[in-house]
Amino acid sequence: MTRTTARLSVVGAAAAAPLLLLSWAAGPAHAHGAPTDPVSRVYACSPEGGSAAGSAACKAAIAANGAPFTAWDNLRVAGVAGRDRQVIPDGRLCSGGLPAYRGLDLPRRDWPATRLTPGGRLTMTYASTIAHAGTFKLYLTEPGYDPAKPLTWADLPERPFAEITDPPLRNGAYHLGATLPKDRTGRHMLYTIWQNSSTTDTYYSCSDVVFPGGGTAAGAAKAPGATAKTVPPSDGRPARPKSPSAGSTPVGSDSGARVSGAQDGGGSGRREAAGGSTPVAEATRGGSGPSAPLLAGGAAAVLLLTGGAAFVLRLRRR
């Protein structure tokens, strides 16, 4: 190889290095989201859902799906435009009518759930990696709801108990504040609709919750108005951390958020797996760009290529 050829090889390697870094860093962007506290079914049963993914309900849901809920943040339907009750069929509210998420619609009483207090303060942590404009609508099933039956629109009130528009994205999540209805006991469904205004997508999620009185959750309930704590795992391990900033950032205090209903308060509640007291939600993923390990890996690739090219040039000059 001539010196000119070696020089061209070095130039080519140096030019390719930034392209490699860009292709490495430009992995699939998750411009989506789902509640992690109170934990949604899709997140609890995902590979990131911790021990809840091994619960009987999640195993049944994954079996019905035929695949794990890896894309837990992608449960969205395009072009609904507010016609939720006309587009999403009864019995398929948790899946949004999408076959890829049909396991989430299984009617059963043992889904991983979060303990809440009637009339208490709720701070929902809705994980997302890229900000979208839009409105969150929070519904709670009516008194008398039976979790052993398919969820239908008739189980939900006509109007949400909270509606939050354009909250800020902080630490990889939206923090939605509201006051819960006072007249709920036992198991219920917290149904969240996120209608984007910056895209044509609408996101749907089901979060199973338990209120004191008539429920099957283990442990004593907190007094009304008190904030429940994360229940420690039953296997002796330390409790997993709550999602970043959950319950610490009042939504209504930010000028960029418009809230219909009560403002943000304390943490949402206590996570429970059916028949036990294992927290099911891990800390949410933060940031909207590539992670530090990703950038570090890309930089290492650049150094490797450029260093190798320089070594080849040095050998050719001898």
Backbone bond lengths (Angstrom), bond angles and torsions (degrees), N, CA, C in turn:
res aa  C-N    CA-C-N  psi(-1)  N-CA   C-N-CA  omega(-1)  CA-C   N-CA-C  phi
1 M - - - 1.474 - - 1.530 108.99 -
2 T 1.333 119.10 134.45 1.456 122.45 -179.64 1.509 110.16 -80.13
3 R 1.348 112.90 167.55 1.459 117.32 178.81 1.516 110.74 -63.47
4 T 1.338 117.07 -36.07 1.473 121.05 179.27 1.518 110.29 -63.14
5 T 1.353 115.31 -42.90 1.463 118.99 179.77 1.520 111.45 -63.69
6 A 1.338 115.75 -40.92 1.458 119.66 177.73 1.502 111.45 -62.14
7 R 1.354 116.25 -39.80 1.459 119.81 -179.93 1.527 110.04 -64.31
8 L 1.336 116.93 -40.65 1.451 120.82 179.30 1.533 110.82 -64.64
9 S 1.348 115.80 -36.09 1.462 119.05 178.57 1.511 111.19 -64.53
10 V 1.345 116.12 -39.67 1.458 120.64 178.47 1.509 110.44 -64.52
11 V 1.339 116.18 -44.84 1.465 120.26 -179.96 1.522 110.42 -61.11
12 G 1.346 116.04 -43.03 1.460 119.58 179.87 1.507 112.02 -63.57
13 A 1.334 117.07 -41.26 1.463 120.28 179.05 1.507 111.45 -65.20
14 A 1.344 116.08 -41.28 1.463 119.28 179.88 1.508 111.11 -65.64
15 A 1.328 117.02 -36.19 1.468 120.20 179.20 1.516 111.14 -71.26
16 A 1.342 116.45 -33.28 1.464 119.43 -177.40 1.513 112.60 -76.20
17 A 1.340 115.93 -25.61 1.465 119.11 -175.81 1.514 113.36 -59.27
18 P 1.362 119.85 -49.03 1.471 118.75 178.03 1.514 112.38 -62.06
19 L 1.359 116.98 -35.27 1.453 119.36 179.26 1.518 110.69 -64.75
20 L 1.342 116.07 -38.19 1.457 119.36 177.04 1.515 111.02 -64.08
21 L 1.322 116.51 -41.30 1.461 120.57 178.91 1.512 110.65 -61.54
22 L 1.359 116.48 -43.48 1.460 119.91 -179.17 1.513 111.05 -64.99
23 S 1.347 117.14 -42.79 1.456 119.19 -178.67 1.514 111.24 -67.85
24 W 1.338 117.09 -31.62 1.454 121.66 178.55 1.531 110.56 -70.72
25 A 1.321 115.02 -45.49 1.469 119.46 -176.77 1.507 112.39 -74.04
26 A 1.335 117.80 -24.62 1.458 120.72 -175.89 1.517 110.71 -89.11
27 G 1.324 116.61 55.58 1.449 121.68 176.01 1.513 109.71 -71.67
28 P 1.334 118.20 -179.99 1.461 120.37 -178.50 1.521 111.27 -63.02
29 A 1.329 116.94 123.47 1.464 121.91 -178.43 1.522 108.90 -85.06
30 H 1.321 117.26 126.63 1.453 121.29 178.86 1.517 108.95 -93.16
31 A 1.324 115.59 85.87 1.460 120.88 -179.30 1.523 109.23 -87.14
32 H 1.309 116.29 49.54 1.450 120.64 -170.75 1.526 110.10 -138.05
33 G 1.335 117.64 -161.96 1.448 118.23 179.60 1.513 113.41 178.73
34 A 1.356 114.37 172.55 1.461 122.40 177.03 1.520 108.09 -169.01
35 P 1.339 118.43 155.08 1.464 120.69 177.92 1.528 111.74 -68.85
36 T 1.308 115.59 136.22 1.465 121.18 173.08 1.525 111.39 -111.17
37 D 1.347 117.36 -12.02 1.460 121.57 177.69 1.536 109.18 -160.20
38 P 1.348 116.95 110.75 1.452 129.21 -4.04 1.535 110.79 -60.54
39 V 1.309 115.31 135.38 1.455 119.67 -169.25 1.529 111.03 -64.72
40 S 1.324 115.32 135.23 1.459 121.16 177.27 1.522 109.88 -83.56
41 R 1.305 116.55 157.97 1.460 120.65 179.46 1.520 111.16 -59.63
42 V 1.323 116.48 -43.06 1.458 119.39 -175.23 1.524 111.44 -65.98
43 Y 1.346 117.48 -35.13 1.463 119.38 178.80 1.526 110.92 -77.28
44 A 1.332 116.86 -42.21 1.462 120.20 -179.56 1.518 111.33 -58.59
45 C 1.326 116.69 -36.59 1.461 121.21 -176.02 1.525 112.78 -93.73
46 S 1.319 117.42 5.57 1.464 120.95 178.86 1.527 110.31 -85.27
47 P 1.333 117.89 167.91 1.474 119.70 176.00 1.522 112.93 -59.17
48 E 1.331 118.40 -19.59 1.458 121.95 179.58 1.525 112.59 -93.78
49 G 1.316 117.45 2.02 1.456 121.20 -174.62 1.508 115.56 -82.13
50 G 1.318 117.67 2.28 1.459 119.86 178.19 1.518 112.13 72.34
51 S 1.318 116.07 -147.07 1.457 121.03 -174.62 1.525 112.89 -67.03
52 A 1.328 118.02 -21.02 1.465 120.28 -179.65 1.518 111.80 -62.93
53 A 1.323 117.12 -27.77 1.459 120.18 179.87 1.523 111.76 -62.35
54 G 1.322 116.69 -20.96 1.452 120.81 178.42 1.511 113.74 -94.47
55 S 1.339 117.45 4.71 1.463 120.55 178.37 1.520 110.34 -68.91
56 A 1.333 115.47 161.51 1.465 120.11 -178.85 1.520 111.39 -61.42
57 A 1.333 116.72 -39.62 1.460 120.03 -179.58 1.522 111.44 -65.04
58 C 1.335 116.69 -43.97 1.469 119.80 -179.43 1.522 111.31 -67.77
59 K 1.330 116.93 -38.50 1.460 119.36 177.34 1.527 110.55 -61.66
60 A 1.326 115.89 -40.97 1.463 119.60 178.88 1.526 110.98 -66.41
61 A 1.340 116.52 -39.75 1.462 120.53 -179.83 1.522 111.07 -65.58
62 I 1.325 116.73 -42.52 1.467 120.75 179.43 1.524 110.18 -65.85
63 A 1.342 116.65 -38.97 1.461 120.27 177.74 1.531 110.85 -64.24
64 A 1.336 116.44 -41.00 1.465 119.91 178.59 1.527 111.23 -66.79
65 N 1.322 115.04 -32.39 1.462 119.97 178.43 1.518 112.47 -73.31
66 G 1.334 115.30 -35.85 1.445 120.01 -173.93 1.514 112.56 84.13
67 A 1.326 117.13 4.43 1.468 122.49 -179.27 1.519 108.53 -164.77
68 P 1.335 117.64 152.97 1.470 120.13 178.85 1.520 111.47 -70.70
69 F 1.323 115.87 161.54 1.467 121.53 -179.64 1.530 109.75 -87.35
70 T 1.311 115.53 63.53 1.464 120.02 -179.35 1.533 110.78 -65.75
71 A 1.317 117.03 -42.38 1.472 121.52 180.00 1.522 109.20 -88.86
72 W 1.337 116.49 62.07 1.460 120.63 -177.18 1.524 112.63 -66.38
73 D 1.335 117.27 -19.52 1.470 120.65 -177.37 1.520 112.57 -99.51
74 N 1.316 117.86 17.08 1.463 119.97 -173.12 1.524 112.62 -122.56
75 L 1.326 116.64 24.78 1.462 120.10 -179.92 1.525 108.15 -85.44
76 R 1.298 115.86 88.07 1.472 121.38 -173.48 1.514 110.29 -143.24
77 V 1.321 115.13 151.94 1.462 122.31 179.49 1.522 107.94 -128.64
78 A 1.309 116.89 130.40 1.464 121.42 -177.78 1.529 111.13 -87.81
79 G 1.321 115.41 148.28 1.453 121.79 170.74 1.516 116.49 74.73
80 V 1.330 118.16 17.33 1.466 119.49 179.98 1.530 110.60 -71.76
81 A 1.334 116.11 -42.88 1.469 121.82 174.23 1.525 113.25 55.67
82 G 1.340 116.97 42.50 1.456 120.00 176.41 1.514 115.05 85.51
83 R 1.324 118.13 -3.28 1.472 121.13 -179.11 1.537 110.34 -93.83
84 D 1.325 115.43 48.08 1.460 120.64 -174.09 1.521 112.30 -57.78
85 R 1.314 117.32 -47.55 1.465 121.11 -175.54 1.523 112.45 -70.37
86 Q 1.318 116.71 -19.96 1.455 119.80 177.76 1.539 111.87 -89.76
87 V 1.323 116.97 -29.17 1.470 120.95 -173.98 1.526 112.34 -94.12
88 I 1.332 117.54 -42.35 1.461 121.27 -177.08 1.528 108.93 -90.47
89 P 1.335 118.59 118.18 1.473 120.43 -174.65 1.522 113.09 -75.44
90 D 1.332 116.27 153.87 1.458 121.94 174.20 1.530 110.07 -55.90
91 G 1.315 115.01 144.90 1.451 119.76 179.70 1.514 114.10 81.54
92 R 1.339 116.52 -5.13 1.465 120.32 -178.22 1.520 111.07 -131.34
93 L 1.326 115.72 26.92 1.463 119.62 -176.96 1.529 112.09 -68.57
94 C 1.332 117.15 -36.85 1.462 119.34 -176.34 1.520 111.92 -71.82
95 S 1.319 117.11 -29.84 1.461 121.44 179.11 1.518 112.18 -90.76
96 G 1.332 117.10 -6.30 1.456 119.48 -174.46 1.513 112.49 65.34
97 G 1.336 115.97 16.88 1.461 120.16 -177.78 1.516 113.25 77.37
98 L 1.331 117.78 10.38 1.462 121.59 -177.63 1.524 110.24 -92.24
99 P 1.331 119.10 125.68 1.469 121.21 -178.97 1.526 113.34 -58.49
100 A 1.327 117.70 -30.61 1.462 121.31 -178.02 1.528 112.73 -68.09
101 Y 1.350 116.98 -12.32 1.465 120.89 -178.57 1.527 111.51 -124.51
102 R 1.313 117.80 20.00 1.472 121.18 -172.81 1.527 113.33 -61.19
103 G 1.321 117.33 -25.57 1.456 119.46 179.34 1.514 113.62 -63.19
104 L 1.323 117.66 -21.22 1.466 121.54 -178.98 1.524 112.51 -72.02
105 D 1.321 117.00 -15.14 1.465 121.15 -177.22 1.525 113.17 -88.95
106 L 1.333 117.94 0.23 1.464 119.82 -177.39 1.528 110.08 -61.22
107 P 1.350 118.33 124.47 1.470 120.73 177.60 1.517 110.24 -81.37
108 R 1.326 116.74 115.43 1.458 121.81 179.27 1.524 109.27 -159.67
109 R 1.314 116.41 160.71 1.461 121.98 -173.61 1.526 113.86 -97.74
110 D 1.323 117.50 3.42 1.455 119.19 -173.04 1.529 113.73 -117.01
111 W 1.329 118.17 23.78 1.462 120.00 174.35 1.534 109.83 -64.45
112 P 1.329 118.26 144.11 1.472 119.88 172.78 1.530 109.79 -52.53
113 A 1.318 116.87 133.08 1.462 121.02 -171.87 1.519 111.35 -133.96
114 T 1.319 115.19 163.52 1.463 123.68 178.16 1.520 109.22 -116.56
115 R 1.334 117.65 132.27 1.461 121.12 178.82 1.522 110.07 -80.57
116 L 1.326 115.55 132.17 1.463 122.30 178.45 1.528 109.42 -128.42
117 T 1.324 115.04 167.04 1.457 121.39 179.83 1.527 109.64 -112.35
118 P 1.333 119.21 127.10 1.461 120.73 178.11 1.531 110.90 -56.28
119 G 1.302 116.81 132.13 1.457 121.29 -179.58 1.515 113.64 72.62
120 G 1.318 117.71 3.67 1.463 121.34 -178.57 1.513 112.71 -83.00
121 R 1.308 114.66 179.31 1.461 120.83 -179.63 1.517 109.58 -89.60
122 L 1.295 115.98 136.12 1.458 123.06 179.25 1.519 109.53 -115.81
123 T 1.314 117.00 132.02 1.457 121.67 168.12 1.521 107.73 -123.08
124 M 1.306 116.58 102.63 1.455 120.33 178.82 1.523 109.62 -81.45
125 T 1.326 116.33 133.61 1.460 121.90 171.89 1.521 107.45 -100.86
126 Y 1.310 115.52 114.12 1.464 121.75 -177.56 1.520 107.58 -112.38
127 A 1.330 115.89 100.84 1.461 120.80 -174.95 1.528 111.08 -68.37
128 S 1.323 115.64 138.34 1.459 121.96 176.67 1.520 107.41 -158.95
129 T 1.321 117.25 151.05 1.456 119.98 -176.78 1.516 113.63 -108.37
130 I 1.321 118.14 -15.65 1.463 122.14 176.10 1.525 107.94 -136.43
131 A 1.311 116.62 131.36 1.459 120.66 -176.44 1.523 111.61 -66.63
132 H 1.311 115.73 139.60 1.468 123.09 173.01 1.522 108.09 -130.80
133 A 1.313 115.83 143.20 1.452 119.72 171.02 1.524 107.98 -77.87
134 G 1.327 115.22 146.16 1.452 118.02 179.23 1.512 112.13 161.17
135 T 1.318 115.82 -178.76 1.459 122.85 -175.98 1.529 110.80 -121.88
136 F 1.331 115.18 131.27 1.457 122.19 174.23 1.521 108.43 -95.96
137 K 1.337 116.26 132.60 1.455 122.04 175.58 1.526 108.45 -121.48
138 L 1.339 115.91 125.20 1.460 121.80 -176.63 1.527 109.75 -110.38
139 Y 1.331 114.83 125.16 1.464 121.82 178.76 1.523 109.18 -119.53
140 L 1.324 115.91 149.19 1.454 121.78 174.48 1.522 107.64 -126.49
141 T 1.319 116.70 132.04 1.453 120.10 -177.22 1.535 111.47 -56.29
142 E 1.313 114.75 150.07 1.466 122.12 -177.04 1.529 110.90 -68.14
143 P 1.354 116.76 157.23 1.469 119.59 172.96 1.526 110.15 -54.74
144 G 1.323 116.57 138.94 1.458 120.77 -177.85 1.517 113.63 93.74
145 Y 1.316 117.35 0.41 1.466 120.85 178.50 1.531 110.22 -58.44
146 D 1.336 115.99 135.98 1.460 122.12 179.65 1.522 108.96 -112.44
147 P 1.337 118.28 108.25 1.464 120.30 -178.28 1.523 113.51 -67.48
148 A 1.334 117.62 -12.38 1.458 120.67 179.02 1.528 111.48 -82.78
149 K 1.321 117.18 0.19 1.462 121.85 177.69 1.527 109.39 -115.99
150 P 1.338 117.99 153.88 1.471 120.08 178.86 1.521 111.16 -58.73
151 L 1.325 115.96 139.78 1.463 121.06 178.91 1.521 109.92 -71.91
152 T 1.326 116.24 129.32 1.467 121.68 178.97 1.521 109.46 -124.91
153 W 1.301 115.81 166.82 1.465 120.13 178.61 1.524 111.17 -65.04
154 A 1.326 116.93 -27.06 1.463 119.93 178.73 1.526 111.11 -67.83
155 D 1.338 117.65 -19.62 1.465 120.99 177.45 1.524 112.30 -76.74
156 L 1.327 117.15 -13.62 1.462 121.92 -177.09 1.528 110.28 -109.85
157 P 1.319 117.92 146.05 1.472 120.08 175.73 1.528 110.99 -66.83
158 E 1.294 115.97 161.28 1.463 120.16 -179.73 1.529 111.49 -65.15
159 R 1.312 116.00 -34.87 1.457 120.31 -176.35 1.529 110.79 -115.41
160 P 1.324 118.62 143.41 1.466 120.99 178.01 1.516 111.22 -69.89
161 F 1.331 117.11 155.02 1.461 119.34 175.48 1.519 111.61 -83.36
162 A 1.320 117.38 -10.36 1.464 121.50 174.89 1.514 108.93 -152.87
163 E 1.317 115.24 146.02 1.470 122.27 179.36 1.523 107.54 -142.62
164 I 1.318 116.79 119.83 1.465 122.20 -175.36 1.521 108.98 -124.34
165 T 1.312 116.78 126.42 1.456 121.73 -177.87 1.524 111.11 -111.99
166 D 1.313 115.59 130.51 1.470 124.09 174.38 1.533 114.12 51.94
167 P 1.323 118.68 52.49 1.472 118.78 173.45 1.524 109.45 -70.25
168 P 1.329 118.65 157.20 1.468 120.74 178.76 1.521 110.86 -75.07
169 L 1.317 115.78 148.77 1.454 121.83 174.51 1.517 108.07 -91.64
170 R 1.337 116.67 118.87 1.456 121.51 -177.62 1.515 110.05 -130.73
171 N 1.320 115.86 130.66 1.468 121.90 178.73 1.522 111.91 52.06
172 G 1.321 115.54 39.73 1.456 119.98 175.78 1.507 115.35 78.15
173 A 1.345 118.31 15.68 1.458 119.54 -178.26 1.525 110.98 -154.89
174 Y 1.330 115.12 155.14 1.455 121.94 167.53 1.522 107.37 -93.91
175 H 1.328 117.06 143.72 1.459 121.80 179.25 1.529 107.20 -119.47
176 L 1.318 115.26 108.31 1.461 121.79 -170.46 1.518 110.00 -104.47
177 G 1.319 116.48 120.06 1.454 121.68 -176.91 1.511 112.84 -101.54
178 A 1.333 116.67 140.84 1.460 121.48 179.43 1.521 109.31 -163.67
179 T 1.343 115.55 168.24 1.457 122.16 173.15 1.522 108.30 -108.19
180 L 1.322 116.40 130.27 1.457 121.22 -177.04 1.534 111.26 -76.78
181 P 1.321 117.43 151.69 1.469 120.42 172.92 1.534 110.58 -59.29
182 K 1.337 116.14 153.03 1.464 121.02 -174.98 1.522 114.29 -91.16
183 D 1.336 116.86 -14.44 1.468 119.55 -167.95 1.526 112.92 -106.44
184 R 1.332 118.05 38.15 1.463 119.82 179.54 1.527 109.88 -116.99
185 T 1.317 116.23 140.30 1.469 122.34 174.09 1.522 107.50 -138.00
186 G 1.326 115.67 156.00 1.454 120.08 177.17 1.521 113.16 72.72
187 R 1.319 116.10 -157.94 1.461 122.19 -176.88 1.527 111.03 -79.67
188 H 1.346 114.80 138.55 1.460 121.26 177.02 1.521 109.47 -145.24
189 M 1.316 114.08 173.19 1.459 120.66 177.53 1.524 109.77 -116.01
190 L 1.321 115.50 125.86 1.460 121.67 171.45 1.517 106.46 -95.06
191 Y 1.316 116.09 109.36 1.469 121.91 -174.37 1.519 109.25 -105.09
192 T 1.327 115.91 124.65 1.460 121.33 -175.42 1.518 110.57 -117.16
193 I 1.307 115.32 130.07 1.466 122.40 175.04 1.524 107.71 -117.13
194 W 1.313 116.22 125.46 1.467 121.38 176.48 1.525 107.85 -115.81
195 Q 1.305 116.13 102.09 1.461 121.45 179.67 1.520 109.31 -94.00
196 N 1.315 116.26 111.63 1.460 120.54 179.54 1.517 111.33 -72.25
197 S 1.320 115.57 144.84 1.455 120.39 170.39 1.523 110.62 -107.29
198 S 1.332 116.85 -14.51 1.461 120.99 177.87 1.525 111.75 -91.24
199 T 1.339 117.22 -12.24 1.459 122.30 173.26 1.529 107.32 -136.96
200 T 1.335 116.56 178.31 1.473 120.10 178.39 1.525 111.41 -91.39
201 D 1.335 117.72 6.27 1.461 121.30 -172.96 1.524 113.29 -87.57
202 T 1.325 114.94 149.09 1.456 123.26 169.74 1.524 107.89 -127.32
203 Y 1.330 116.21 131.99 1.463 122.82 -177.88 1.528 109.45 -104.43
204 Y 1.342 115.58 142.51 1.454 121.22 -179.10 1.530 109.16 -126.62
205 S 1.329 116.20 143.23 1.463 118.88 178.84 1.520 110.82 -152.97
206 C 1.338 114.28 147.38 1.459 122.58 177.19 1.517 109.22 -116.62
207 S 1.325 116.83 125.30 1.461 122.91 175.22 1.521 107.88 -119.08
208 D 1.326 117.16 115.11 1.464 120.80 177.81 1.524 109.16 -76.01
209 V 1.330 116.15 133.20 1.463 121.29 -178.30 1.525 109.15 -133.77
210 V 1.342 115.58 158.10 1.463 122.02 -179.89 1.520 108.96 -130.60
211 F 1.338 116.21 129.45 1.455 122.58 175.62 1.526 109.20 -107.13
212 P 1.333 118.67 152.11 1.466 121.04 178.57 1.520 111.02 -58.52
213 G 1.347 114.61 140.83 1.455 119.59 177.24 1.510 112.25 94.22
214 G 1.310 117.70 111.09 1.457 121.16 175.68 1.509 114.43 81.35
215 G 1.343 117.88 1.20 1.454 120.23 -179.23 1.504 111.54 -94.45
216 T 1.327 115.15 174.21 1.457 120.62 -179.63 1.514 111.75 -112.71
217 A 1.339 117.58 6.91 1.457 120.06 -177.75 1.518 110.47 -72.02
218 A 1.321 116.41 146.59 1.459 120.89 179.87 1.513 110.68 -80.57
219 G 1.330 116.13 153.46 1.462 120.03 174.95 1.512 112.16 98.02
220 A 1.320 115.88 156.44 1.464 121.05 -179.79 1.511 110.70 -79.05
221 A 1.319 116.52 143.81 1.455 121.13 -179.84 1.519 110.32 -79.92
222 K 1.314 115.62 152.79 1.455 120.53 174.46 1.524 109.73 -78.60
223 A 1.301 116.17 159.28 1.459 120.55 175.96 1.515 109.66 -69.92
224 P 1.358 118.74 152.95 1.459 120.76 179.71 1.519 111.48 -53.35
225 G 1.323 114.83 135.12 1.450 121.14 178.40 1.510 113.57 90.42
226 A 1.337 117.83 -15.23 1.456 120.32 179.79 1.511 110.31 -82.08
227 T 1.309 116.14 151.28 1.454 121.35 178.85 1.521 109.48 -95.50
228 A 1.298 117.11 120.01 1.458 120.46 179.88 1.511 110.47 -74.17
229 K 1.331 115.57 154.71 1.451 121.02 -179.45 1.519 110.30 -102.05
230 T 1.343 114.88 162.33 1.448 119.61 175.92 1.517 109.59 -63.44
231 V 1.317 116.73 130.89 1.452 120.91 179.76 1.519 108.61 -77.88
232 P 1.341 119.26 129.00 1.457 119.87 -179.69 1.512 111.07 -67.56
233 P 1.342 117.61 150.51 1.466 120.35 178.69 1.525 110.68 -59.57
234 S 1.323 114.53 152.04 1.456 119.48 -177.97 1.521 112.72 -84.49
235 D 1.353 117.86 -3.55 1.449 119.92 -177.44 1.515 112.86 -98.70
236 G 1.343 117.62 10.39 1.449 120.82 176.10 1.506 114.67 90.28
237 R 1.342 117.61 -5.05 1.454 118.81 179.28 1.518 110.31 -78.46
238 P 1.343 118.06 155.44 1.458 119.36 176.84 1.515 110.65 -65.12
239 A 1.333 115.75 150.86 1.464 120.04 -178.85 1.507 110.55 -63.34
240 R 1.333 115.85 142.95 1.454 120.31 176.65 1.519 109.62 -72.55
241 P 1.326 117.87 149.46 1.457 119.49 -179.41 1.511 111.73 -68.41
242 K 1.318 115.80 149.28 1.457 120.01 174.08 1.511 109.19 -71.69
243 S 1.325 116.27 163.64 1.448 120.28 -179.40 1.518 110.64 -60.43
244 P 1.348 117.77 148.41 1.458 119.97 -175.75 1.526 112.09 -56.93
245 S 1.332 115.47 134.30 1.462 123.51 173.85 1.510 113.92 64.93
246 A 1.332 118.66 9.03 1.455 119.27 -179.48 1.518 109.80 -60.87
247 G 1.328 115.27 125.72 1.448 120.51 177.16 1.505 114.41 76.17
248 S 1.349 118.15 7.28 1.458 119.19 -176.89 1.519 113.02 -110.95
249 T 1.321 118.30 -9.69 1.457 121.42 -177.12 1.517 110.34 -120.72
250 P 1.331 118.85 101.66 1.461 119.68 178.91 1.518 111.18 -61.49
251 V 1.311 117.29 124.44 1.460 120.85 -179.82 1.515 110.83 -65.01
252 G 1.322 115.52 -42.93 1.458 118.25 -174.89 1.509 114.30 -68.39
253 S 1.349 117.76 -14.06 1.452 119.58 -178.50 1.502 113.30 -82.18
254 D 1.341 116.51 -9.21 1.455 120.50 -179.09 1.513 109.52 -95.80
255 S 1.313 116.96 132.36 1.457 120.50 -177.00 1.509 112.15 -67.01
256 G 1.340 117.55 -17.84 1.449 120.08 -179.77 1.509 113.61 -84.59
257 A 1.311 118.60 -1.61 1.455 121.08 -178.24 1.521 109.76 -116.79
258 R 1.336 114.93 136.13 1.461 120.47 176.18 1.516 106.86 -115.41
259 V 1.320 116.40 123.20 1.453 121.10 -173.08 1.521 110.08 -118.44
260 S 1.323 116.04 131.44 1.450 121.62 171.01 1.510 106.86 -105.35
261 G 1.332 117.73 113.62 1.451 120.79 -175.22 1.516 110.06 116.64
262 A 1.323 117.22 -165.19 1.455 121.85 -174.30 1.513 111.40 -74.41
263 Q 1.329 114.61 159.05 1.452 120.44 -179.07 1.516 110.13 -85.46
264 D 1.312 113.43 175.18 1.456 121.75 -177.35 1.524 111.21 -65.01
265 G 1.327 115.57 147.35 1.449 120.10 177.91 1.505 110.95 -136.39
266 G 1.321 116.42 -135.07 1.452 120.72 -177.65 1.506 111.92 -77.67
267 G 1.317 116.39 -174.52 1.455 122.03 -179.00 1.517 110.65 -62.18
268 S 1.325 115.67 157.01 1.454 120.07 -172.19 1.514 113.00 -70.44
269 G 1.308 118.81 -38.12 1.444 116.83 -178.32 1.501 113.05 159.36
270 R 1.291 114.38 -157.26 1.436 122.98 -168.64 1.513 109.05 -115.25
271 R 1.327 116.29 126.38 1.451 119.81 -175.96 1.520 109.96 -86.74
272 E 1.327 115.50 138.71 1.445 119.05 179.80 1.518 110.93 -141.64
273 A 1.304 115.75 138.84 1.459 120.29 168.03 1.521 106.95 -91.62
274 A 1.320 115.16 148.66 1.458 118.94 -176.88 1.518 110.30 -58.57
275 G 1.341 115.12 132.84 1.445 120.39 177.82 1.505 113.96 77.67
276 G 1.330 118.43 4.89 1.452 120.68 -179.46 1.499 110.49 -155.87
277 S 1.315 116.84 -161.99 1.457 119.76 -177.87 1.516 110.38 -141.94
278 T 1.326 116.11 49.83 1.457 120.89 -177.95 1.511 110.80 -97.31
279 P 1.318 119.57 123.26 1.468 120.71 175.85 1.515 109.89 -58.80
280 V 1.323 116.51 141.31 1.460 118.87 -174.71 1.512 113.68 -113.41
281 A 1.315 118.62 -12.44 1.457 119.31 -176.29 1.516 110.80 -105.92
282 E 1.308 116.19 127.02 1.450 121.06 173.77 1.526 108.49 -83.87
283 A 1.339 117.03 174.98 1.461 120.55 173.98 1.514 109.18 -64.14
284 T 1.312 116.57 141.71 1.452 120.29 -178.80 1.511 111.38 -72.19
285 R 1.326 114.38 156.93 1.447 119.05 177.34 1.519 109.04 -74.54
286 G 1.305 117.53 136.03 1.456 120.56 -176.37 1.502 112.37 -108.45
287 G 1.346 113.93 162.24 1.458 120.04 173.45 1.509 112.46 83.03
288 S 1.345 116.24 156.49 1.443 120.37 179.79 1.512 112.05 -111.86
289 G 1.315 118.11 -4.71 1.451 120.52 -179.57 1.499 110.85 -109.06
290 P 1.352 116.96 -174.53 1.458 120.09 178.84 1.513 111.27 -62.95
291 S 1.307 116.81 149.45 1.448 121.25 -177.53 1.509 111.04 -74.58
292 A 1.349 115.49 165.66 1.449 120.42 179.91 1.519 112.38 -60.50
293 P 1.369 119.70 -44.28 1.455 118.61 177.64 1.506 112.55 -60.25
294 L 1.338 116.44 -33.59 1.452 119.90 179.85 1.507 111.02 -65.79
295 L 1.327 116.63 -47.10 1.452 120.19 179.25 1.518 110.98 -65.06
296 A 1.336 115.33 -39.02 1.451 118.53 179.14 1.520 110.57 -63.40
297 G 1.318 117.23 -40.43 1.448 120.73 178.63 1.508 111.67 -64.71
298 G 1.357 116.19 -40.39 1.455 119.57 178.45 1.510 111.51 -64.67
299 A 1.347 115.41 -42.71 1.462 118.97 179.49 1.520 110.45 -63.66
300 A 1.331 116.76 -38.28 1.456 119.83 178.56 1.513 111.00 -62.98
301 A 1.346 115.85 -37.21 1.458 119.17 178.69 1.514 111.12 -64.29
302 V 1.355 116.69 -40.56 1.460 120.60 179.05 1.516 109.99 -62.98
303 L 1.339 116.89 -46.25 1.463 119.95 179.86 1.509 111.40 -61.88
304 L 1.322 117.34 -39.31 1.447 121.26 -179.86 1.508 111.48 -63.64
305 L 1.343 115.97 -45.66 1.458 119.77 -178.89 1.520 112.14 -66.19
306 T 1.340 114.97 -48.14 1.462 117.22 -177.65 1.518 111.46 -67.46
307 G 1.344 116.87 -37.97 1.458 119.56 178.67 1.512 111.54 -66.33
308 G 1.337 116.64 -40.02 1.455 119.99 178.43 1.508 111.85 -65.53
309 A 1.346 116.13 -39.34 1.467 119.79 179.33 1.512 110.90 -64.26
310 A 1.332 115.65 -41.74 1.462 118.88 179.15 1.523 111.19 -64.00
311 F 1.318 117.40 -35.72 1.456 121.33 179.62 1.527 110.40 -67.00
312 V 1.363 115.47 -41.22 1.468 119.06 177.71 1.506 110.58 -62.23
313 L 1.329 118.50 -42.83 1.460 122.36 -179.90 1.521 110.37 -61.92
314 R 1.331 116.49 -41.22 1.477 120.76 -178.99 1.531 109.41 -63.30
315 L 1.342 117.28 -39.51 1.451 119.89 179.18 1.518 111.85 -66.40
316 R 1.342 116.45 -37.73 1.456 119.48 -177.71 1.515 111.99 -71.58
317 R 1.323 116.36 -24.16 1.486 118.74 -179.34 1.511 111.82 -77.84
318 R 1.355 116.68 -17.85 1.469 119.55 -178.96 1.523 111.33 -73.34
